[in-house]
Amino acid sequence: MSEPTLFRHYQIVQDADGNNVELVRNSEQVAVLAFDLQRLEYVHCHVLLEPLANRAAFEESCKALQKRGHPALARMIEFGEDEGNPFYITSNVDGEALRPYLARLQDIPGWLAIMIAARALETAVALCERGEFLSESPLDSLRIVQTAPQAVQVLAADFRVLDISAGKKRALKTSFEKQAKFLRTFLVEQGGTLPDHTLAVADFAELLGACLSSAGVGVIAAMRELRASLQKLAPEQLSGEIPTAQKPRALLAPLLAGYQEVARGLVNLVRIQSQRLDMANPYSMRGTLTKTGRPVLIEQVPPARIAHVRVKEADEAAYKITKQRDNSSLITLALVNESEDITCLAEEIAEGISLAELMRERHCLEVQEAYLVLAGLDTALTQLDKSTLPASKLRLEDIFLLTGFAREDSRSTKLLVSKLNEWPAFNIIVRAHPTLASMSGRGTDPAVLLPPLRGSSINTSWHGGWLAALCKFLLGFEPPLGIYAEPLGGARERETVARLLDDEIAKVAEAKPAQRSDFLARYARIIQHYDLVKPNEPARAGGTEAAVDLGLQQRPKTVPVTKAPVKREISVPLGSDSSRSSPVALTSGGAARGDEPTIGFAELLFRNGGSEPSPPDAPDWALAAASAPPTLPGHLIPREDVPIWLKAAVFLSGSMLIGAMCAHLSGSALWQKRHHPAPVEVEVPHQPATAAVPTKPVPSPVTAPKAVAVEPEVPKAIPVAPPAPVVTAPPDSSDTRGSGLSLTLPPGATGQLRNNLPAGTPPTPPRP
C-alpha cells in the first residue's frame, strides 16, 4: 500500500485498497476527501481543471463565502493557486449526495419528502443570499445528513465560484414560480400531509431538481414563500423514525472498522451495550467499564490511512490531562486502548444537558440567559487554554450544562422548558479531545460565522469573537439548522446586542480579536443598562413560580428595594483569570478572596442605577442560586426543605426577643419597674367652718383600738428612716364622734392629707 499523499498540510484520505477517496469528478473539477493536520478535521479539496480566466473574480467569490458563513454551507477554509491549478478547501459534510440518495430509493414517506424539500430550499436561500454560488447541478452539490431519528439536514458541500456573469443571466430568465407550483401540487396530491403515506421518489427527484436548478438571486423571496408553504404541509405529529432503507449513509462509515471488530478489541475492558447512541453521532457506542462500572461512550480512533497519527497523540494527551483535578471542566477520557490494529477510546458520559439539545427545545434564549452560558463557558475555556490540548473546534454538541441530575431524570426534562435564571445552579464542561463526529463536520460549529484568523498575536482560538459567534446562535440571530426562532426580549435591547456581536466579529476580520473578559464586560454593561433581569411575563396565578410548577424547590420572594444600593468597587473584572480558580454556580458570582470587596453577576444585574425598585413578585433566582450548595461535576447536594414547626419556633422566638428589646429601650419592661406601696388613705373628721375654738371630744363608753402605723416597704439599698411617734388623742367629752380614737400617720402623710381636702376647706388648726 502506498503512503498517503500530502498536499500542503492536508493528507489525502485513502480507502482499504490504497486509492484516494474521490467525492466529485466532472469536466470542471475533482474533489477528494482529505484530513487537515492543523485543525484535526476532515475537509474537501476542490481542484479546478481549467486555469483561471479571471483571478480577481475567483478570489472575490471565495472571500465572500469566507466572510459570510452559514451553518447550512460548508465552511470556506482556504483558496489559492498551486502550480497553475486553482483550488479551494471546504469543511466536510458527512452525508450522502442528494442525487444518489434519491436514486437508490423507490418510494419515500411524504413527510420526509417535504422535509428534504424544505431543507434544500433553506440551503439554497442561504447560498443565493451570498451570491450566485449555486452549482449547475444542485442535487450533486447538496448532501443529506441525518441529525435525529426523525430529522435530516441538506447541506451545500460544493460551490460554483466561476462564471458568475452566466449565472446572473440565467437567473433573470428563471421560471421558479412555475416549478415551485408543480412541486407543491405534487406533494399535496400524493398525500404528503399524511404521516404514513409514501410517494414515488423518481417524480419527486425530478420536480425538486427542476425547482432548485431554476433558483437564483432574483427569486429569493419566492423561495422563502415556497419553503414556508411546505412547512405548513408537514404533519404535526410523526410516529416512529426514518425507515432503515431511507436513512442517508454517513460519509466516513465505509472507511472505518465495523461494530464487531471494535467490540472484539475491547472485550476484556468494556462491556458494550448498544451499537449506536443516536443518529446525530453514528460513530459512538454506549458501554460500561468492566472494572469500575462507569458508563462510557466507545469510539474508534481513525487509522493512519484515514487520519494522521496526531489524532492518537491528542487523545493520549487528553487521557492524562483530563484526569487532573485542575481540569474539572473538561470531559474525562477513561480509556485509550490499542488492540488488533484498532485504537479505541472511552469517554465518560457527561450527565448533563448539551447546548445543542437546549437549543432544540428552547429555539432561542433571552439576553441575560445567554450571558449565564457565556460566563460559565469562560471558566471552561480558561482551563482548556491552560491544558495546551490541540483542540481548535467546539460545537454546540461539545458543551454540556451540568445540573447534578442524570440526563434520564424527569427533572432534567423539566429544566429544558424553563429559563436558565430559574435553574438552581449549573456548571459547564466541554469536550476537548477530537471525536469522529467533530472531525467529520457533524453538529453546529459557531466558527462558521467567523472569517479565518491570520497574523494575530492572540494565542487562543476562544477569543471574544468566538463567544460573539456562539451568542448569535443562542439569541436566534443565526439559529441552528431546522430551528426557526422567534426573537425574545425588547427590540432595542436585541439591536444593541446585535451591534456588539457584529463589532466583535469585525475585529476578527481585522486580525484584532478582543479578549473574552473585554467582551463579557461590554455584554454585562448592556444588560445592566436595560435592566433585563426583570421578568417580562406577568405573575403566575396563586403566586407560584416556574420552578415550583416543575417540582423544584421554591425560592423566597424578592423584597422590594426602597433605597439606592450601596456602591462597591469591582475588585476582579468580569471574565478575568483570577475569578476562575474553581467552578462554582454561575449565579453565585464566585468566591471572594479574603476581605476584598467583590461583585457577582447576580448583584450586577439587580443594580438598576437607582431608576426604580424591582417588583415584589420578581423571581429571586439570584438569592436561590447563591444559597444553593456548591455543585461539583456530576454531583449536586440538594437543599432540604425546612420543617414548618422550626420556622414557627424561630419566628416566635425572634418576635419575643425583639419585643423585649423594644420594651427595655422604652423603659416599660417588667424588670425595670420598682414595687412602691400604695399610700394609706385615712378618713379625717369633718371640721365645721365656723368653729373658732376647738371643743373637747365627748367621751364614749367604747374606746376604739389604737391604729397600728403602716410603714412603706423600702428597698434595702435605700436607708430606712425611723418610724414616727404615735399620737394619741385624749378623750374629750365635747366630741362624741371621735371618743377614744387614736390616729397614727406615717411621715409625710400630713401634707398628703392636706392636699386631699376638698376645695375651699380652711386649714385645720393644730390642737393644743
Legacy VTK file of the C-alpha trace (Angstrom):
# vtk DataFile Version 3.0
C-alpha trace
ASCII
DATASET POLYDATA
POINTS 768 float
0.000 0.000 0.000
1.341 3.415 -0.986
1.920 6.173 1.512
-0.834 8.815 1.813
-0.394 11.838 -0.417
0.209 15.142 1.342
-0.922 18.435 -0.207
0.415 21.246 1.941
-0.921 20.333 5.403
-3.804 18.254 4.001
-3.418 14.479 3.897
-5.462 12.772 1.151
-7.640 10.031 2.632
-7.260 6.519 1.195
-9.632 3.572 1.215
-8.736 -0.006 2.152
-7.220 -0.622 -1.300
-4.960 2.425 -1.115
-6.952 4.585 -3.553
-7.777 8.223 -2.946
-11.374 8.810 -1.847
-12.944 10.937 -4.597
-16.107 12.893 -3.957
-16.673 14.765 -7.233
-15.231 14.232 -10.718
-16.609 16.121 -13.715
-15.437 18.380 -16.506
-14.900 21.315 -14.138
-13.205 19.902 -11.047
-12.057 16.948 -8.989
-12.833 16.866 -5.270
-11.179 14.425 -2.859
-11.544 13.756 0.861
-8.576 14.956 2.939
-7.586 15.432 6.568
-6.388 18.784 7.943
-3.336 18.177 10.126
-3.617 21.584 11.822
-7.311 21.642 12.723
-7.648 17.852 13.054
-10.762 17.640 10.893
-11.784 16.300 7.518
-12.017 18.635 4.515
-12.880 18.568 0.817
-10.091 19.552 -1.573
-11.579 21.002 -4.775
-9.103 21.294 -7.662
-10.321 23.127 -10.776
-9.213 21.565 -14.068
-9.034 24.780 -16.109
-6.801 27.775 -15.389
-8.361 30.957 -14.084
-9.642 33.359 -16.693
-10.441 35.997 -14.090
-8.356 35.563 -10.962
-9.849 38.626 -9.246
-13.405 37.265 -9.640
-12.335 33.900 -8.246
-10.764 35.457 -5.174
-13.752 37.752 -4.669
-16.155 34.812 -4.693
-14.110 32.824 -2.192
-13.716 35.813 0.131
-17.467 36.439 0.047
-18.072 32.880 1.227
-15.430 33.262 3.942
-16.830 36.479 5.366
-20.468 35.361 5.493
-20.610 31.794 6.664
-23.770 29.843 7.436
-24.482 26.550 9.243
-26.021 25.103 6.077
-22.921 25.832 3.999
-19.564 24.114 4.133
-17.003 26.494 5.558
-14.586 28.029 3.072
-11.232 27.380 4.745
-8.633 28.226 2.134
-8.290 29.044 -1.566
-5.461 29.828 -3.959
-3.469 28.556 -6.896
-0.856 25.780 -6.887
1.360 25.313 -9.943
-1.263 26.948 -12.154
-4.166 24.875 -10.796
-6.749 26.863 -8.807
-8.141 25.136 -5.722
-10.299 25.809 -2.701
-10.703 23.881 0.573
-14.055 23.493 2.343
-15.092 21.727 5.517
-16.502 18.222 5.323
-20.204 17.394 5.019
-20.606 13.891 6.426
-23.533 12.811 4.321
-24.659 11.319 1.047
-25.133 13.375 -2.118
-28.793 14.108 -2.751
-28.967 12.651 -6.269
-27.500 9.193 -5.473
-29.542 9.101 -2.273
-32.814 9.570 -4.147
-31.659 7.292 -6.981
-31.316 4.240 -4.739
-34.864 4.592 -3.336
-38.170 3.646 -4.902
-40.570 5.317 -2.515
-40.246 7.722 0.365
-42.576 8.862 3.185
-44.449 12.011 2.325
-43.361 13.873 5.462
-39.713 13.017 4.726
-40.041 14.338 1.160
-41.497 17.589 2.477
-38.661 17.892 4.995
-35.996 17.294 2.340
-37.534 19.872 0.001
-37.826 22.486 2.773
-34.240 21.942 3.968
-32.912 22.095 0.402
-34.723 25.386 -0.198
-33.360 26.777 3.077
-29.801 25.950 1.999
-30.384 27.381 -1.480
-31.650 30.639 0.036
-28.569 30.922 2.278
-26.320 30.322 -0.723
-28.101 32.783 -3.022
-28.018 35.495 -0.355
-24.235 35.446 -0.679
-24.127 35.457 -4.475
-24.549 33.226 -7.497
-22.822 30.242 -5.888
-25.440 27.544 -6.513
-23.942 24.992 -8.891
-25.473 23.956 -12.201
-26.413 20.571 -10.710
-27.789 21.249 -7.198
-28.681 17.616 -6.492
-24.990 16.702 -6.859
-23.642 19.572 -4.747
-26.146 19.163 -1.886
-25.675 16.381 0.684
-28.242 14.942 3.084
-27.289 14.213 6.716
-29.466 12.608 9.379
-29.325 14.515 12.681
-32.133 12.855 14.691
-34.432 9.823 14.421
-36.990 11.996 12.602
-34.866 14.837 11.205
-32.469 15.352 8.303
-30.469 18.291 7.007
-29.489 19.208 3.464
-26.114 20.985 3.319
-24.144 22.574 0.489
-20.730 20.933 0.050
-19.752 22.346 -3.359
-19.935 25.870 -4.769
-19.770 27.455 -8.184
-17.010 30.004 -7.801
-16.531 30.706 -11.527
-18.619 32.077 -14.410
-20.717 34.393 -12.262
-21.922 36.503 -15.204
-23.592 33.494 -16.880
-25.364 32.694 -13.674
-26.815 36.183 -13.444
-28.221 35.928 -16.976
-29.779 32.573 -16.165
-31.371 33.951 -13.004
-33.173 36.682 -14.987
-34.945 34.101 -17.183
-35.955 31.811 -14.382
-39.300 30.083 -14.184
-39.071 29.341 -10.498
-42.692 30.158 -9.746
-43.884 27.593 -12.261
-41.590 24.860 -10.965
-42.492 25.701 -7.367
-46.200 25.299 -8.173
-45.553 21.894 -9.729
-43.632 20.686 -6.702
-46.192 21.860 -4.178
-49.118 20.441 -6.122
-47.375 17.085 -6.418
-46.760 16.858 -2.676
-50.382 17.753 -1.875
-51.943 15.369 -4.397
-49.686 12.452 -3.456
-50.688 12.675 0.182
-47.552 14.228 1.568
-49.531 15.610 4.503
-50.408 12.112 5.749
-47.902 10.706 8.258
-47.787 7.149 6.862
-48.286 7.818 3.169
-45.452 7.263 0.650
-44.843 8.709 -2.805
-42.719 7.873 -5.821
-39.139 9.040 -5.498
-38.480 9.369 -9.242
-41.138 12.046 -9.730
-40.154 13.831 -6.555
-36.452 13.938 -7.528
-37.290 15.319 -10.984
-39.517 18.106 -9.634
-37.098 19.012 -6.832
-34.139 19.128 -9.223
-36.006 21.374 -11.657
-37.076 23.703 -8.837
-33.543 24.049 -7.459
-31.984 24.467 -10.916
-34.248 27.453 -11.603
-33.346 29.125 -8.300
-31.221 32.231 -8.169
-30.579 35.567 -6.518
-33.623 37.181 -8.121
-36.136 34.722 -6.663
-35.070 34.614 -3.009
-38.453 35.905 -1.826
-40.303 33.272 -3.858
-38.031 30.566 -2.470
-38.842 31.627 1.066
-42.563 31.591 0.341
-42.314 28.076 -1.059
-40.387 26.878 1.961
-42.972 28.391 4.322
-45.833 26.768 2.420
-44.091 23.388 2.525
-43.620 23.718 6.267
-47.387 24.076 6.644
-47.919 20.841 4.721
-45.806 18.802 7.113
-47.820 16.725 9.618
-47.707 17.917 13.200
-47.181 14.500 14.789
-44.756 11.874 13.482
-44.725 8.278 14.644
-41.602 6.164 14.673
-38.431 7.205 12.857
-36.970 7.222 9.393
-37.095 3.697 7.949
-33.764 1.950 7.637
-33.923 1.863 3.839
-34.483 5.640 3.664
-31.718 6.583 6.092
-28.870 8.539 4.467
-25.433 6.967 4.739
-22.578 8.594 6.635
-19.581 9.505 4.504
-16.892 8.074 6.799
-18.730 4.908 7.823
-17.410 2.667 4.983
-13.821 3.674 5.824
-13.937 2.622 9.497
-13.926 -0.706 11.271
-17.208 -2.439 11.985
-19.090 -2.874 15.219
-17.914 -6.444 15.774
-14.255 -5.541 15.332
-14.455 -2.724 17.883
-16.272 -4.916 20.400
-13.705 -7.680 19.978
-10.828 -5.274 20.661
-12.363 -4.110 23.977
-13.890 -7.378 25.134
-11.886 -7.501 28.389
-12.132 -3.796 29.212
-15.583 -2.575 28.241
-18.949 -4.275 28.047
-20.674 -2.695 25.045
-24.419 -2.265 25.497
-25.663 -0.734 22.256
-24.227 -0.223 18.820
-25.375 3.371 18.358
-26.354 6.137 20.738
-28.218 8.379 18.292
-28.123 9.315 14.625
-26.526 12.661 15.383
-23.408 10.739 16.447
-23.426 7.463 14.473
-19.839 6.574 15.325
-20.291 6.189 19.112
-21.434 3.192 21.129
-22.564 3.036 24.725
-20.764 0.729 27.132
-19.729 0.115 30.728
-16.203 -0.188 32.106
-15.590 -3.670 33.473
-13.515 -2.602 36.495
-15.358 0.483 37.720
-18.817 0.038 36.204
-18.931 3.606 34.920
-20.960 4.306 31.746
-18.809 5.424 28.821
-19.019 6.179 25.111
-16.837 3.955 22.929
-15.365 5.297 19.717
-12.560 4.164 17.446
-9.617 6.346 16.537
-9.159 6.571 12.743
-6.125 4.695 11.414
-3.178 6.363 9.715
-4.552 5.945 6.183
-7.715 7.857 7.162
-6.256 10.355 9.638
-2.830 11.373 10.919
-1.118 9.962 13.996
-1.656 13.352 15.638
-5.204 12.313 16.463
-3.983 9.438 18.621
-1.396 11.706 20.245
-4.104 14.247 21.075
-6.281 11.507 22.618
-3.424 10.238 24.764
-2.649 13.773 25.943
-6.320 14.306 26.818
-6.329 10.980 28.688
-3.586 12.282 31.005
-4.719 15.883 31.367
-8.456 15.406 31.924
-7.826 13.230 34.977
-6.164 16.107 36.821
-8.189 17.917 39.441
-7.418 21.325 37.967
-9.208 20.379 34.729
-12.620 19.552 36.151
-14.347 21.492 33.355
-13.104 19.042 30.707
-14.801 15.738 29.940
-12.632 12.891 31.186
-11.198 10.205 28.947
-11.354 6.910 30.831
-9.506 4.706 28.357
-7.278 4.783 25.273
-6.530 1.259 24.100
-4.927 -0.293 21.014
-5.664 -3.910 20.154
-5.597 -5.831 16.861
-4.579 -2.726 14.911
-7.667 -0.878 16.188
-7.304 2.015 18.596
-10.363 2.907 20.663
-11.130 5.474 23.327
-13.691 5.508 26.131
-15.192 8.850 27.157
-17.095 9.286 30.392
-20.694 10.226 29.740
-21.476 13.819 30.724
-24.633 13.620 32.845
-25.933 16.957 31.742
-27.849 18.818 29.059
-25.944 19.640 25.901
-26.232 23.126 24.492
-27.486 21.712 21.183
-30.281 19.870 22.966
-31.222 23.003 24.886
-31.453 24.992 21.660
-33.654 22.335 20.050
-36.114 22.719 22.913
-35.922 26.463 23.536
-35.080 27.632 19.975
-33.916 30.965 21.358
-32.564 32.242 24.681
-33.041 35.621 26.288
-30.212 38.103 26.550
-29.484 37.506 30.238
-29.717 33.737 29.776
-27.082 33.856 27.058
-24.768 35.727 29.423
-25.098 32.969 32.019
-23.914 30.462 29.410
-21.052 32.667 28.208
-19.826 33.453 31.728
-19.782 29.788 32.714
-18.158 28.787 29.437
-15.378 31.303 30.055
-14.160 29.236 33.022
-14.062 26.045 30.967
-12.238 27.765 28.106
-9.637 29.064 30.537
-8.899 25.533 31.686
-8.787 24.417 28.058
-6.207 27.088 27.231
-4.060 26.109 30.195
-4.211 22.408 29.303
-2.350 23.014 25.991
-4.555 20.439 24.243
-4.627 20.852 20.426
-8.382 21.482 20.366
-9.409 24.028 17.753
-13.122 23.269 17.379
-16.023 23.328 19.808
-19.559 22.583 18.674
-22.835 23.105 20.469
-22.827 19.348 20.968
-19.495 19.579 22.840
-20.786 21.977 25.533
-22.745 20.496 28.450
-24.662 22.147 31.297
-24.353 20.061 34.459
-27.226 20.422 36.935
-26.494 17.396 39.106
-29.419 15.432 37.670
-28.993 12.491 35.360
-29.999 13.012 31.761
-32.766 10.430 32.090
-34.131 12.160 35.202
-37.514 13.814 34.780
-36.179 16.957 36.443
-33.705 17.433 33.591
-36.572 17.241 31.128
-38.474 19.884 33.079
-35.454 22.167 33.170
-35.314 22.161 29.377
-38.541 24.154 29.189
-37.644 26.665 31.919
-35.406 29.704 31.823
-31.789 29.376 32.860
-32.124 32.049 35.541
-34.759 29.841 37.189
-32.431 26.835 37.398
-30.965 26.139 40.858
-27.348 26.211 39.605
-25.268 24.655 36.863
-21.682 24.216 35.717
-20.382 23.934 32.180
-17.958 21.317 30.896
-16.623 20.887 27.370
-15.269 18.055 25.266
-11.648 18.903 24.487
-10.496 15.751 22.679
-11.180 15.116 18.963
-14.089 12.812 18.147
-15.272 11.354 14.856
-18.448 13.435 14.963
-16.446 16.621 15.399
-13.768 15.726 12.846
-16.374 14.721 10.255
-18.191 18.055 10.500
-21.392 16.939 12.223
-23.194 19.317 14.546
-23.169 23.105 14.730
-19.813 24.882 14.856
-20.033 28.587 15.826
-16.768 29.231 13.964
-18.631 29.046 10.631
-19.629 32.678 11.198
-16.016 33.810 11.636
-13.548 34.683 8.885
-10.200 32.873 9.023
-7.852 34.431 11.567
-4.372 35.080 10.217
-1.480 37.064 11.599
-2.988 37.687 15.024
-0.902 37.889 18.171
-3.555 36.107 20.232
-2.652 32.505 21.030
-6.125 31.049 21.585
-8.989 30.086 19.330
-11.545 31.007 22.021
-11.423 34.789 21.871
-14.184 37.350 22.167
-15.151 36.936 18.515
-15.786 33.222 19.003
-18.021 33.964 22.001
-19.876 36.529 19.887
-20.478 33.937 17.157
-21.761 31.482 19.754
-24.028 34.163 21.193
-25.602 34.674 17.766
-26.751 31.073 17.834
-28.021 31.381 21.397
-30.043 34.537 20.737
-31.511 33.287 17.461
-29.740 35.721 15.124
-28.264 32.664 13.378
-30.443 29.758 14.555
-29.135 26.209 14.144
-30.356 24.198 11.204
-34.030 23.372 11.206
-34.787 25.734 14.123
-36.878 28.808 13.408
-36.575 31.024 16.454
-38.799 33.926 17.352
-36.929 36.839 18.937
-37.288 37.208 22.715
-36.932 40.484 24.593
-37.225 44.125 23.578
-36.247 45.309 20.126
-33.872 47.971 21.421
-32.021 45.553 23.657
-31.602 42.978 20.895
-30.486 45.651 18.460
-27.805 46.853 20.868
-26.580 43.317 21.476
-26.568 42.615 17.723
-24.322 45.627 17.131
-21.980 44.402 19.845
-21.753 40.925 18.285
-21.143 42.307 14.799
-18.446 44.579 16.187
-16.639 41.649 17.826
-16.804 39.560 14.644
-15.494 42.517 12.619
-12.460 42.641 14.899
-11.685 39.054 13.936
-11.723 40.035 10.250
-9.185 42.736 11.093
-6.987 40.191 12.911
-7.595 42.063 16.184
-9.926 39.819 18.202
-10.849 41.054 21.668
-10.204 39.170 24.868
-13.067 37.188 26.350
-13.071 39.294 29.502
-13.468 42.513 27.496
-16.371 41.101 25.524
-18.112 39.809 28.650
-17.675 43.163 30.383
-19.304 45.012 27.472
-22.108 42.477 27.368
-22.727 42.841 31.111
-22.942 46.631 30.797
-25.663 46.272 28.185
-27.643 44.001 30.492
-27.247 46.430 33.383
-28.266 49.362 31.207
-31.528 47.818 30.047
-32.177 46.028 33.346
-33.066 42.840 31.521
-33.225 40.789 34.693
-36.756 41.961 35.371
-39.331 39.406 34.258
-41.250 40.261 31.110
-44.147 37.907 31.829
-46.946 38.617 34.345
-47.012 36.967 37.721
-48.350 33.446 37.867
-51.690 32.709 39.436
-51.531 31.873 43.093
-48.053 33.344 43.490
-46.282 30.192 42.322
-43.169 30.288 40.210
-41.993 28.197 37.308
-39.585 26.106 39.352
-42.374 25.253 41.794
-44.520 24.036 38.927
-41.611 21.899 37.734
-41.276 20.170 41.088
-38.142 22.035 42.133
-37.532 23.755 45.434
-39.417 27.012 45.918
-37.387 30.160 46.215
-38.129 33.071 48.532
-39.759 36.109 47.056
-37.745 39.209 46.313
-38.073 42.017 48.854
-38.622 45.360 47.110
-35.723 47.758 47.420
-36.654 51.228 48.634
-33.269 52.889 48.657
-30.344 53.070 46.321
-27.910 50.149 46.527
-24.598 50.643 48.220
-21.861 51.209 45.684
-18.955 48.834 45.837
-15.916 48.705 43.650
-15.267 45.694 41.483
-12.012 44.137 42.565
-11.920 41.480 39.844
-13.060 42.326 36.288
-15.650 40.087 34.676
-14.025 37.221 32.882
-10.543 37.711 34.379
-8.334 34.765 35.169
-8.316 35.453 38.891
-12.057 34.851 39.123
-11.854 31.338 37.694
-9.975 29.491 40.376
-12.674 26.857 40.837
-16.001 26.039 39.177
-18.919 27.456 41.109
-22.564 28.115 40.448
-22.824 30.712 37.715
-25.254 32.912 39.551
-23.215 32.984 42.745
-20.589 35.362 41.397
-17.646 33.269 42.590
-15.938 33.058 45.933
-14.376 36.165 47.452
-10.700 36.158 48.335
-10.134 37.309 51.894
-11.979 40.520 52.730
-11.664 42.097 49.308
-14.916 43.618 48.025
-16.187 41.653 45.059
-19.304 41.747 42.957
-21.145 38.860 41.352
-23.143 38.723 38.168
-26.448 38.481 40.001
-25.722 41.637 42.007
-24.627 43.390 38.836
-27.924 42.546 37.184
-30.013 43.682 40.158
-28.309 47.068 40.215
-30.677 49.273 38.287
-28.837 52.547 38.811
-31.494 53.815 41.248
-34.096 54.085 38.483
-36.848 52.002 40.090
-37.049 49.130 42.557
-37.559 45.579 41.444
-41.170 44.402 41.511
-42.128 42.472 44.639
-43.158 39.427 42.620
-39.901 39.158 40.702
-38.335 35.689 40.937
-35.380 35.872 43.277
-33.293 33.431 41.253
-30.027 35.051 42.318
-30.805 34.572 46.024
-31.887 30.987 45.424
-28.739 30.178 43.488
-26.462 31.918 45.961
-27.941 29.939 48.854
-27.693 26.678 46.942
-24.893 24.273 47.861
-21.822 24.262 45.613
-22.111 21.950 42.642
-19.393 19.567 41.583
-19.087 17.971 38.156
-21.691 15.257 38.095
-22.859 15.764 41.709
-25.256 18.179 43.343
-26.225 18.269 47.013
-29.914 19.277 47.047
-31.206 21.615 49.721
-33.648 20.089 52.173
-36.933 21.798 52.991
-37.083 23.443 56.439
-39.899 21.983 58.625
-42.815 24.287 59.312
-42.582 23.812 63.080
-38.991 25.011 63.045
-39.984 28.080 61.040
-42.771 28.854 63.545
-40.465 28.379 66.537
-37.837 30.676 65.060
-40.488 33.273 64.217
-41.991 33.275 67.733
-38.599 33.358 69.439
-37.480 36.234 67.277
-40.706 38.146 67.904
-40.372 37.754 71.678
-36.753 38.844 71.618
-37.493 41.916 69.545
-40.448 42.832 71.778
-38.308 42.524 74.905
-35.642 44.758 73.409
-38.201 47.402 72.456
-39.733 47.331 75.957
-36.322 47.687 77.558
-35.449 50.685 75.397
-38.774 52.384 76.170
-38.403 51.782 79.924
-41.625 49.822 80.318
-40.072 46.418 80.867
-41.195 44.384 83.864
-37.700 44.109 85.265
-37.367 47.933 85.202
-40.448 48.663 87.412
-39.981 49.280 91.229
-42.666 47.995 93.641
-43.779 51.102 95.769
-46.616 50.580 98.311
-49.775 52.488 97.818
-50.313 55.299 100.370
-52.781 54.654 103.229
-55.920 56.677 102.900
-57.098 57.954 106.356
-60.547 59.343 106.915
-60.295 62.713 108.677
-63.329 64.005 110.606
-65.071 66.943 109.062
-64.466 70.225 110.808
-67.197 72.883 110.730
-66.251 76.108 109.035
-67.500 78.306 111.938
-65.536 76.599 114.675
-63.024 79.050 116.014
-62.043 77.253 119.195
-61.598 73.529 119.275
-64.041 71.735 121.535
-63.390 68.782 123.731
-64.471 65.414 122.421
-67.446 63.692 124.029
-66.381 60.650 125.978
-67.569 57.361 124.583
-68.141 54.262 126.628
-66.343 52.223 123.957
-62.781 53.108 123.251
-61.541 52.333 119.697
-58.408 50.297 119.467
-55.289 52.113 118.631
-54.386 52.068 114.909
-51.092 50.488 114.058
-48.879 52.663 111.899
-48.211 51.101 108.453
-44.731 51.704 107.168
-43.929 51.509 103.459
-41.586 48.820 102.210
-38.287 50.345 101.263
-35.642 48.570 99.222
-32.588 47.501 101.129
-30.393 49.800 99.089
-32.290 52.834 100.481
-31.693 53.839 104.117
-34.735 53.202 106.326
-35.999 56.181 108.345
-37.120 55.593 111.962
-40.877 55.339 112.472
-42.762 58.453 113.559
-44.102 58.655 117.137
-47.658 57.551 117.739
-50.007 60.443 118.528
-52.931 59.531 120.757
-55.780 61.934 121.134
-57.126 62.165 124.724
-60.817 61.572 125.200
-62.936 64.671 125.204
-66.459 64.772 126.385
-67.382 67.591 123.988
-66.797 65.478 120.821
-68.991 62.453 120.545
-67.700 61.345 117.089
-64.074 60.690 117.977
-64.382 59.500 121.529
-61.315 57.468 122.478
-59.932 57.426 118.817
-56.184 57.317 118.362
-54.623 58.110 114.925
-51.208 57.173 113.697
-49.842 58.715 110.455
-46.669 57.881 108.595
-44.101 60.551 107.899
-45.212 62.995 105.236
-48.807 61.879 105.396
-49.921 65.186 106.873
-49.114 67.084 103.743
-50.762 64.441 101.652
-53.964 64.633 103.664
-53.936 68.378 103.410
-53.742 68.161 99.687
-56.659 65.722 99.545
-59.120 68.075 101.308
-61.984 69.488 99.244
-61.582 72.868 97.666
-62.475 75.775 99.935
-61.826 73.892 103.167
-59.836 76.046 105.600
-56.809 74.513 107.113
-57.344 72.767 110.388
-55.580 74.488 113.246
-53.287 72.355 115.247
-54.563 71.003 118.511
-53.107 72.263 121.729
LINES 1 769
768 0 1 2 3 4 5 6 7 8 9 10 11 12 13 14 15 16 17 18 19 20 21 22 23 24 25 26 27 28 29 30 31 32 33 34 35 36 37 38 39 40 41 42 43 44 45 46 47 48 49 50 51 52 53 54 55 56 57 58 59 60 61 62 63 64 65 66 67 68 69 70 71 72 73 74 75 76 77 78 79 80 81 82 83 84 85 86 87 88 89 90 91 92 93 94 95 96 97 98 99 100 101 102 103 104 105 106 107 108 109 110 111 112 113 114 115 116 117 118 119 120 121 122 123 124 125 126 127 128 129 130 131 132 133 134 135 136 137 138 139 140 141 142 143 144 145 146 147 148 149 150 151 152 153 154 155 156 157 158 159 160 161 162 163 164 165 166 167 168 169 170 171 172 173 174 175 176 177 178 179 180 181 182 183 184 185 186 187 188 189 190 191 192 193 194 195 196 197 198 199 200 201 202 203 204 205 206 207 208 209 210 211 212 213 214 215 216 217 218 219 220 221 222 223 224 225 226 227 228 229 230 231 232 233 234 235 236 237 238 239 240 241 242 243 244 245 246 247 248 249 250 251 252 253 254 255 256 257 258 259 260 261 262 263 264 265 266 267 268 269 270 271 272 273 274 275 276 277 278 279 280 281 282 283 284 285 286 287 288 289 290 291 292 293 294 295 296 297 298 299 300 301 302 303 304 305 306 307 308 309 310 311 312 313 314 315 316 317 318 319 320 321 322 323 324 325 326 327 328 329 330 331 332 333 334 335 336 337 338 339 340 341 342 343 344 345 346 347 348 349 350 351 352 353 354 355 356 357 358 359 360 361 362 363 364 365 366 367 368 369 370 371 372 373 374 375 376 377 378 379 380 381 382 383 384 385 386 387 388 389 390 391 392 393 394 395 396 397 398 399 400 401 402 403 404 405 406 407 408 409 410 411 412 413 414 415 416 417 418 419 420 421 422 423 424 425 426 427 428 429 430 431 432 433 434 435 436 437 438 439 440 441 442 443 444 445 446 447 448 449 450 451 452 453 454 455 456 457 458 459 460 461 462 463 464 465 466 467 468 469 470 471 472 473 474 475 476 477 478 479 480 481 482 483 484 485 486 487 488 489 490 491 492 493 494 495 496 497 498 499 500 501 502 503 504 505 506 507 508 509 510 511 512 513 514 515 516 517 518 519 520 521 522 523 524 525 526 527 528 529 530 531 532 533 534 535 536 537 538 539 540 541 542 543 544 545 546 547 548 549 550 551 552 553 554 555 556 557 558 559 560 561 562 563 564 565 566 567 568 569 570 571 572 573 574 575 576 577 578 579 580 581 582 583 584 585 586 587 588 589 590 591 592 593 594 595 596 597 598 599 600 601 602 603 604 605 606 607 608 609 610 611 612 613 614 615 616 617 618 619 620 621 622 623 624 625 626 627 628 629 630 631 632 633 634 635 636 637 638 639 640 641 642 643 644 645 646 647 648 649 650 651 652 653 654 655 656 657 658 659 660 661 662 663 664 665 666 667 668 669 670 671 672 673 674 675 676 677 678 679 680 681 682 683 684 685 686 687 688 689 690 691 692 693 694 695 696 697 698 699 700 701 702 703 704 705 706 707 708 709 710 711 712 713 714 715 716 717 718 719 720 721 722 723 724 725 726 727 728 729 730 731 732 733 734 735 736 737 738 739 740 741 742 743 744 745 746 747 748 749 750 751 752 753 754 755 756 757 758 759 760 761 762 763 764 765 766 767
